[in-house]
């Protein structure tokens, strides 16, 4: 296991270097850069800038060097000082902008993941064990609806119902009076009162997907010889189901956990915009649209890091869940 982890850590470092370089290059692919967009915005407002002013602006933002030169300076600042650079649009250090947003995103997304698994696991098992019953048909209907309805449409529906019933739309994660307030008991209570809506929206589609996949996998396992043999030996049905076929049926879901970690940042982009959430998704979208290179690059680098860590975590969890992986 130690050798396995060392190999994976070595691969992680090489992969992160590749991700950072590709991300930095992709952000630079559209024509122009932040200085070009800024000059165009100034000209639209009737302000004409001279060539000297434009050159000074590019030098001030560090855009006068080549791609590899700017990438090397950015990576060296991250490795040596933990400095992700300066945001062009916000004129603030990138670190000051992202960590609060990332923390809020992780709270929302992790809560949605916990709710999703806690609800989908028992429903998926029940739907497979009680196949073709009313409960199975209800779970199937919920699965189809959850997969068919986009998250942003569900968010709009919830906001409309809330406005019709209570006179206030479900937006943000705190009331206006708590936005800059310290995290005391009153703000935490207000945060929890707002948290349920984005959690419900984000968990619905993933919950429906988990139910469908778990039901299909478990149906494949229930009639296999090892289950028939365990049942013939008199093993209690509940213990038999949860100890053996459910663990095997979870393998595809556990192996996909690595793909879920990057969504702690990226999956709530549209929902965050619709519901005005102070999460990382809307800030990432705005950084990409304005070609705010260092801010967007920091987000993409963080998402790549989470994807790689998630893959390692998936491998370890798979070895814990399935003894066959450990024996191999």
HELIX and SHEET records of a PDB file:
HELIX    1   1 UNK A    2  UNK A   27  1                                  26    
HELIX    2   2 UNK A   34  UNK A   44  1                                  11    
HELIX    3   3 UNK A   51  UNK A   60  1                                  10    
HELIX    4   4 UNK A   67  UNK A   81  1                                  15    
HELIX    5   5 UNK A   94  UNK A  129  1                                  36    
HELIX    6   6 UNK A  134  UNK A  148  1                                  15    
HELIX    7   7 UNK A  151  UNK A  166  1                                  16    
HELIX    8   8 UNK A  176  UNK A  178  5                                   3    
HELIX    9   9 UNK A  185  UNK A  222  1                                  38    
HELIX   10  10 UNK A  225  UNK A  232  1                                   8    
HELIX   11  11 UNK A  237  UNK A  240  1                                   4    
HELIX   12  12 UNK A  241  UNK A  245  3                                   5    
HELIX   13  13 UNK A  246  UNK A  249  1                                   4    
HELIX   14  14 UNK A  251  UNK A  255  1                                   5    
HELIX   15  15 UNK A  257  UNK A  261  1                                   5    
HELIX   16  16 UNK A  263  UNK A  266  1                                   4    
HELIX   17  17 UNK A  269  UNK A  275  1                                   7    
HELIX   18  18 UNK A  280  UNK A  289  1                                  10    
HELIX   19  19 UNK A  293  UNK A  321  1                                  29    
HELIX   20  20 UNK A  323  UNK A  327  1                                   5    
END                                                                             
